[in-house]
Amino acid sequence: MASHGQSYRAGQAEGRAREKGEQMKESVKEKGEAAKQKTLETAEAIKDKTRGGGGAGSTDQKSKETSASAKARAEEAKEKSGGILQQTGDKVKNMAQGATETVKNTFGLADADDDQHIYPKDTNY
């Protein structure tokens, strides 16, 4: 049976893994929001710039092109941030599973088959 110290360390490892995952998730979320805000600001600046000169027809056309371009960039940023969030979620999940396995092994709760990769049978004694 695992000692109190081993249990404590296993719990600490799991807590650190979860905290690191939350920090990564928050960082990715902030970066996604910043990219979204920058795209909106760029679109507004371009929109304001196209209103400044030229005929009504050319301004309207430029505005449509700019709007389409800004929309495409916003979609790209959205897809990219979604992919990053998915990867972060997978990393957090894997860290938590690893911590769970560590706790199981510490307490001796792992199946016999699970221990084979850690304690292989050696008949050369």
Backbone as a chain_set.jsonl record, in Angstrom:
{"seq": "MASHGQSYRAGQAEGRAREKGEQMKESVKEKGEAAKQKTLETAEAIKDKTRGGGGAGSTDQKSKETSASAKARAEEAKEKSGGILQQTGDKVKNMAQGATETVKNTFGLADADDDQHIYPKDTNY", "coords": {"N": [[0.848, -1.181, 0.0], [0.433, 2.263, -0.64], [2.341, 4.927, 0.755], [1.514, 7.743, 2.846], [2.954, 9.986, 2.013], [3.582, 9.349, -0.663], [1.044, 9.327, -1.766], [0.348, 11.974, -1.383], [2.27, 13.304, -2.999], [1.52, 12.305, -5.506], [-1.003, 13.425, -5.751], [-0.278, 16.109, -5.779], [1.131, 16.212, -8.194], [-0.892, 15.703, -10.032], [-2.504, 17.939, -9.569], [-0.779, 20.01, -10.364], [-0.555, 19.407, -13.079], [-3.168, 19.83, -13.965], [-3.435, 22.591, -13.4], [-1.47, 23.687, -15.074], [-2.553, 23.011, -17.522], [-4.9, 24.553, -17.475], [-3.761, 27.105, -17.472], [-2.535, 27.116, -20.0], [-4.779, 26.886, -21.621], [-6.129, 29.277, -21.042], [-4.249, 31.13, -21.972], [-4.238, 30.592, -24.725], [-6.845, 31.258, -25.317], [-6.827, 34.021, -24.781], [-5.019, 34.889, -26.751], [-6.448, 34.235, -29.048], [-8.638, 35.953, -28.803], [-7.294, 38.407, -28.983], [-6.348, 38.282, -31.616], [-8.75, 38.268, -32.982], [-9.764, 40.79, -32.259], [-7.806, 42.45, -33.417], [-8.21, 41.887, -36.12], [-10.775, 42.917, -36.47], [-10.269, 45.635, -35.946], [-8.527, 46.229, -38.059], [-10.212, 45.821, -40.243], [-12.079, 47.854, -39.799], [-10.428, 50.112, -40.057], [-9.672, 49.923, -42.728], [-12.14, 50.109, -43.916], [-12.871, 52.723, -43.174], [-10.865, 54.095, -44.551], [-11.485, 53.591, -47.225], [-13.768, 55.041, -47.548], [-12.932, 57.606, -47.843], [-12.099, 58.632, -50.453], [-12.492, 58.868, -54.127], [-14.981, 57.754, -56.526], [-18.496, 57.035, -55.899], [-19.156, 54.486, -56.781], [-16.671, 53.123, -56.997], [-15.83, 53.257, -54.369], [-17.802, 51.778, -53.098], [-17.341, 49.256, -54.212], [-14.706, 48.769, -53.322], [-15.2, 48.713, -50.617], [-16.794, 46.427, -50.395], [-14.951, 44.462, -51.203], [-12.991, 44.746, -49.247], [-14.469, 44.131, -46.981], [-15.095, 41.449, -47.506], [-12.516, 40.382, -47.493], [-11.705, 40.918, -44.852], [-13.573, 39.398, -43.494], [-12.839, 36.835, -44.328], [-10.282, 36.672, -43.157], [-11.011, 36.802, -40.479], [-12.424, 34.422, -40.216], [-10.363, 32.575, -40.679], [-8.739, 33.107, -38.45], [-10.478, 32.341, -36.459], [-10.794, 29.577, -36.983], [-8.15, 28.76, -36.608], [-7.704, 29.38, -33.891], [-9.604, 27.706, -32.781], [-8.544, 25.191, -33.421], [-6.206, 25.265, -31.941], [-7.242, 25.389, -29.369], [-8.44, 22.87, -29.276], [-6.179, 21.221, -29.42], [-4.929, 21.969, -27.045], [-6.827, 21.138, -25.192], [-6.673, 18.36, -25.618], [-4.048, 17.898, -24.747], [-4.248, 18.567, -22.038], [-6.076, 16.642, -21.222], [-4.562, 14.299, -21.681], [-2.477, 14.714, -19.848], [-3.896, 14.63, -17.449], [-4.837, 12.01, -17.544], [-2.412, 10.66, -17.385], [-1.604, 11.428, -14.824], [-3.636, 10.219, -13.379], [-3.097, 7.508, -13.875], [-0.64, 7.36, -12.578], [-1.413, 7.765, -9.934], [-3.042, 5.508, -9.607], [-1.126, 3.468, -9.903], [0.505, 4.107, -7.751], [-1.135, 3.562, -5.562], [-1.549, 0.938, -5.966], [-3.689, 0.125, -7.495], [-3.815, -0.441, -10.144], [-4.483, -2.572, -12.949], [-3.253, -5.924, -13.39], [-2.316, -6.347, -15.985], [-1.829, -3.739, -16.744], [0.476, -3.149, -15.375], [2.483, -4.492, -16.703], [4.089, -3.13, -18.573], [5.615, -1.633, -16.897], [6.692, -3.351, -14.96], [8.031, -5.787, -16.293], [7.669, -9.309, -16.934], [10.246, -11.377, -15.989], [11.957, -14.17, -16.621], [14.488, -15.031, -16.153], [15.75, -15.508, -13.715]], "CA": [[0.0, 0.0, 0.0], [1.212, 3.497, -0.779], [2.448, 5.75, 1.953], [0.844, 9.054, 2.789], [3.821, 10.867, 1.217], [3.408, 9.016, -2.076], [-0.295, 9.798, -2.141], [0.412, 13.435, -1.418], [3.025, 13.691, -4.196], [0.697, 11.989, -6.683], [-2.039, 14.461, -5.794], [0.37, 17.355, -6.203], [1.447, 16.098, -9.625], [-2.155, 15.856, -10.765], [-2.906, 19.342, -9.429], [0.094, 20.824, -11.22], [-0.92, 19.139, -14.477], [-4.434, 20.53, -14.232], [-3.178, 24.034, -13.379], [-0.728, 24.008, -16.294], [-3.533, 22.925, -18.609], [-5.771, 25.729, -17.392], [-2.968, 28.259, -17.898], [-2.386, 27.03, -21.453], [-6.097, 27.151, -22.199], [-6.388, 30.709, -20.889], [-3.328, 31.829, -22.865], [-4.732, 30.424, -26.101], [-8.084, 32.033, -25.411], [-6.444, 35.437, -24.857], [-4.417, 35.126, -28.064], [-7.538, 34.199, -30.023], [-9.4, 37.208, -28.663], [-6.454, 39.488, -29.504], [-6.355, 38.169, -33.081], [-10.085, 38.68, -33.415], [-9.837, 42.246, -32.094], [-6.918, 43.051, -34.412], [-8.891, 41.749, -37.407], [-11.869, 43.896, -36.496], [-9.678, 46.973, -36.056], [-8.009, 46.363, -39.417], [-11.364, 45.962, -41.133], [-12.632, 49.191, -39.588], [-9.491, 51.083, -40.625], [-9.78, 49.838, -44.187], [-13.467, 50.627, -44.258], [-12.783, 54.178, -43.054], [-9.967, 54.57, -45.59], [-12.164, 53.534, -48.52], [-14.812, 56.078, -47.577], [-12.293, 58.913, -48.011], [-11.907, 59.202, -51.786], [-12.994, 58.124, -55.271], [-16.415, 57.832, -56.777], [-19.343, 56.187, -55.062], [-19.078, 53.115, -57.276], [-15.393, 52.512, -56.639], [-15.81, 53.129, -52.912], [-18.683, 50.658, -52.765], [-16.631, 48.034, -54.612], [-13.586, 48.592, -52.391], [-15.778, 48.347, -49.325], [-17.204, 45.016, -50.47], [-13.741, 43.648, -51.241], [-12.379, 44.829, -47.926], [-15.328, 43.388, -46.071], [-14.904, 40.03, -47.781], [-11.172, 40.033, -47.04], [-11.708, 40.923, -43.381], [-14.369, 38.246, -43.06], [-12.012, 35.643, -44.545], [-9.238, 36.646, -42.126], [-11.652, 36.492, -39.203], [-12.718, 32.989, -40.237], [-9.089, 31.882, -40.514], [-8.333, 33.255, -37.049], [-11.406, 31.53, -35.658], [-10.432, 28.178, -37.179], [-6.843, 28.527, -36.001], [-7.836, 29.364, -32.435], [-10.342, 26.498, -32.43], [-7.6, 24.075, -33.482], [-5.29, 25.379, -30.806], [-8.001, 25.004, -28.178], [-8.597, 21.419, -29.315], [-4.893, 20.634, -29.052], [-4.716, 22.224, -25.619], [-7.722, 20.221, -24.479], [-6.109, 17.015, -25.709], [-2.862, 17.85, -23.884], [-4.717, 18.552, -20.644], [-6.675, 15.32, -21.012], [-3.487, 13.322, -21.579], [-1.769, 14.924, -18.582], [-4.759, 14.154, -16.371], [-4.827, 10.549, -17.6], [-1.121, 10.227, -16.861], [-1.64, 11.604, -13.37], [-4.535, 9.186, -12.86], [-2.358, 6.248, -13.909], [0.373, 7.433, -11.527], [-2.111, 7.554, -8.664], [-3.441, 4.093, -9.564], [0.058, 2.655, -9.636], [0.968, 4.411, -6.399], [-2.008, 2.889, -4.594], [-1.67, -0.473, -6.298], [-5.016, -0.114, -8.054], [-3.707, -0.733, -11.572], [-4.67, -3.972, -13.311], [-1.992, -6.638, -13.578], [-1.878, -6.099, -17.357], [-1.328, -2.368, -16.814], [1.816, -3.103, -14.786], [3.441, -5.238, -17.511], [5.077, -2.255, -19.192], [6.461, -1.09, -15.836], [7.354, -4.489, -14.336], [7.903, -6.927, -17.207], [8.011, -10.61, -16.37], [11.574, -11.798, -16.367], [12.126, -15.546, -16.134], [15.927, -15.334, -16.148], [16.294, -15.454, -12.356]], "C": [[0.894, 1.246, 0.0], [1.228, 4.283, 0.53], [1.699, 7.063, 1.749], [1.64, 10.025, 1.911], [3.67, 10.619, -0.274], [2.06, 9.519, -2.575], [-0.303, 11.312, -2.3], [1.117, 13.911, -2.681], [2.232, 13.412, -5.473], [-0.405, 13.027, -6.843], [-1.471, 15.799, -6.246], [0.657, 17.336, -7.701], [0.19, 16.296, -10.456], [-2.623, 17.314, -10.717], [-2.07, 20.26, -10.3], [-0.265, 20.642, -12.69], [-2.203, 19.869, -14.848], [-4.228, 22.044, -14.307], [-2.457, 24.471, -14.649], [-1.673, 23.984, -17.497], [-4.451, 24.129, -18.63], [-5.028, 26.986, -17.85], [-2.801, 28.276, -19.414], [-3.695, 27.386, -22.139], [-6.402, 28.645, -22.16], [-5.511, 31.527, -21.836], [-3.812, 31.757, -24.31], [-5.996, 31.247, -26.308], [-7.766, 33.524, -25.561], [-5.858, 35.773, -26.225], [-5.48, 35.123, -29.158], [-8.362, 35.478, -29.991], [-8.606, 38.39, -29.226], [-6.436, 39.474, -31.032], [-7.691, 38.631, -33.645], [-10.22, 40.201, -33.353], [-8.997, 42.961, -33.146], [-7.567, 42.984, -35.793], [-10.018, 42.762, -37.536], [-11.344, 45.32, -36.661], [-9.157, 47.229, -37.47], [-9.156, 46.577, -40.401], [-11.976, 47.353, -41.01], [-11.739, 50.257, -40.219], [-9.585, 51.09, -42.148], [-11.111, 50.406, -44.65], [-13.464, 52.156, -44.213], [-11.931, 54.779, -44.179], [-10.674, 54.606, -46.949], [-13.275, 54.574, -48.633], [-14.243, 57.444, -47.952], [-12.226, 59.44, -49.428], [-12.497, 58.336, -52.875], [-14.483, 58.297, -55.432], [-17.186, 56.874, -55.902], [-19.249, 54.731, -55.486], [-17.795, 52.438, -56.859], [-15.288, 52.329, -55.125], [-16.645, 51.947, -52.474], [-17.989, 49.332, -53.075], [-15.481, 47.742, -53.654], [-14.094, 48.134, -51.03], [-16.185, 46.878, -49.308], [-15.989, 44.101, -50.45], [-13.073, 43.603, -49.875], [-13.167, 44.018, -46.916], [-15.144, 41.885, -46.252], [-13.539, 39.559, -47.276], [-11.108, 39.951, -45.514], [-12.472, 39.725, -42.845], [-13.555, 36.963, -43.207], [-10.929, 35.536, -43.482], [-9.821, 36.309, -40.755], [-11.973, 35.004, -39.118], [-11.446, 32.172, -40.025], [-8.632, 31.932, -39.053], [-9.199, 32.39, -36.144], [-11.047, 30.052, -35.765], [-9.11, 27.842, -36.495], [-6.959, 28.446, -34.479], [-8.621, 28.144, -31.978], [-9.442, 25.281, -32.429], [-6.642, 24.084, -32.31], [-5.996, 24.972, -29.518], [-8.187, 23.489, -28.122], [-7.304, 20.732, -28.899], [-4.617, 20.804, -27.566], [-5.576, 21.289, -24.78], [-7.19, 18.8, -24.482], [-4.898, 16.869, -24.794], [-3.268, 17.759, -22.412], [-5.292, 17.186, -20.306], [-5.589, 14.272, -20.825], [-2.707, 13.466, -20.279], [-2.598, 14.389, -17.419], [-4.798, 12.624, -16.361], [-3.516, 9.996, -17.053], [-1.068, 10.343, -15.344], [-2.52, 10.539, -12.72], [-3.825, 7.838, -12.809], [-1.287, 6.214, -12.81], [-0.258, 7.165, -10.163], [-2.517, 6.092, -8.529], [-2.246, 3.207, -9.221], [0.576, 2.873, -8.23], [0.168, 3.649, -5.354], [-2.168, 1.405, -4.888], [-3.022, -0.82, -6.884], [-4.982, -0.458, -9.54], [-3.925, -2.219, -11.797], [-3.301, -4.612, -13.506], [-1.443, -6.399, -14.974], [-1.294, -4.697, -17.502], [0.104, -2.265, -16.303], [2.872, -3.786, -15.649], [4.49, -4.34, -18.148], [6.02, -1.64, -18.164], [7.316, -2.194, -15.212], [7.222, -5.702, -15.245], [8.316, -8.225, -16.52], [9.387, -11.018, -16.896], [11.796, -13.174, -15.77], [13.579, -15.961, -16.089], [16.538, -15.306, -14.747], [16.976, -16.706, -11.987]], "O": [[1.979, 1.248, 0.582], [0.261, 4.292, 1.291], [1.314, 7.426, 0.637], [1.055, 10.798, 1.153], [3.633, 11.562, -1.063], [1.955, 10.068, -3.672], [-0.89, 11.851, -3.238], [0.631, 14.814, -3.362], [2.275, 14.203, -6.415], [-0.7, 13.455, -7.958], [-2.109, 16.531, -7.003], [0.446, 18.333, -8.391], [0.217, 16.985, -11.476], [-3.086, 17.851, -11.723], [-2.598, 21.191, -10.909], [-0.278, 21.606, -13.456], [-2.302, 20.457, -15.925], [-4.787, 22.703, -15.184], [-2.791, 25.501, -15.234], [-1.593, 24.84, -18.378], [-4.748, 24.666, -19.697], [-5.601, 27.832, -18.537], [-2.913, 29.329, -20.041], [-3.703, 28.112, -23.133], [-6.883, 29.209, -23.143], [-5.973, 32.499, -22.433], [-3.793, 32.757, -25.027], [-6.184, 31.857, -27.36], [-8.375, 34.208, -26.383], [-6.164, 36.82, -26.794], [-5.414, 35.923, -30.092], [-8.734, 36.015, -31.035], [-9.175, 39.271, -29.87], [-6.502, 40.526, -31.668], [-7.74, 39.308, -34.672], [-10.731, 40.822, -34.285], [-9.43, 43.969, -33.705], [-7.475, 43.944, -36.559], [-10.191, 43.385, -38.583], [-11.903, 46.114, -37.418], [-9.33, 48.322, -38.011], [-9.068, 47.425, -41.288], [-12.35, 47.959, -42.014], [-12.234, 51.195, -40.844], [-9.578, 52.15, -42.772], [-11.184, 51.102, -45.662], [-13.995, 52.806, -45.114], [-12.248, 55.85, -44.695], [-10.484, 55.54, -47.729], [-13.668, 54.934, -49.742], [-14.993, 58.342, -48.336], [-12.294, 60.658, -49.595], [-12.949, 57.221, -52.619], [-15.157, 58.899, -54.597], [-16.608, 56.009, -55.244], [-19.261, 53.836, -54.641], [-17.819, 51.292, -56.41], [-14.714, 51.344, -54.658], [-16.249, 51.197, -51.582], [-18.05, 48.395, -52.278], [-15.3, 46.603, -53.223], [-13.492, 47.278, -50.381], [-15.95, 46.172, -48.327], [-15.99, 43.08, -49.762], [-12.645, 42.545, -49.414], [-12.593, 43.303, -46.094], [-15.05, 41.139, -45.277], [-13.419, 38.475, -46.705], [-10.525, 39.02, -44.959], [-12.067, 39.111, -41.858], [-13.574, 36.105, -42.324], [-10.673, 34.451, -42.96], [-9.19, 35.609, -39.963], [-11.81, 34.393, -38.061], [-11.451, 31.192, -39.28], [-8.194, 30.926, -38.494], [-8.714, 31.785, -35.188], [-11.001, 29.35, -34.755], [-8.964, 26.784, -35.884], [-6.385, 27.555, -33.853], [-8.346, 27.597, -30.91], [-9.55, 24.428, -31.548], [-6.309, 23.037, -31.755], [-5.414, 24.289, -28.675], [-8.101, 22.891, -27.05], [-7.323, 19.778, -28.121], [-4.128, 19.885, -26.909], [-5.116, 20.723, -23.789], [-7.249, 18.109, -23.465], [-4.735, 15.84, -24.138], [-2.706, 16.977, -21.645], [-5.029, 16.639, -19.235], [-5.675, 13.446, -19.916], [-2.319, 12.469, -19.671], [-2.059, 13.763, -16.506], [-4.792, 12.01, -15.294], [-3.506, 8.989, -16.346], [-0.547, 9.459, -14.663], [-2.199, 10.021, -11.651], [-3.934, 7.11, -11.822], [-1.056, 5.176, -12.189], [0.295, 6.43, -9.344], [-2.358, 5.498, -7.463], [-2.332, 2.321, -8.37], [1.037, 1.933, -7.583], [0.726, 3.15, -4.377], [-2.845, 0.692, -4.146], [-3.46, -1.966, -6.775], [-6.026, -0.738, -10.13], [-3.593, -3.036, -10.939], [-2.313, -3.922, -13.756], [-0.232, -6.261, -15.142], [-0.371, -4.486, -18.288], [0.862, -1.399, -16.741], [4.061, -3.668, -15.351], [5.653, -4.729, -18.259], [7.104, -1.176, -18.517], [8.507, -2.004, -14.964], [6.381, -6.565, -14.994], [9.186, -8.241, -15.649], [9.639, -10.999, -18.101], [11.82, -13.328, -14.549], [13.869, -17.153, -15.994], [17.744, -15.096, -14.616], [17.49, -16.825, -10.874]]}, "num_chains": 1, "name": "protein.A"}
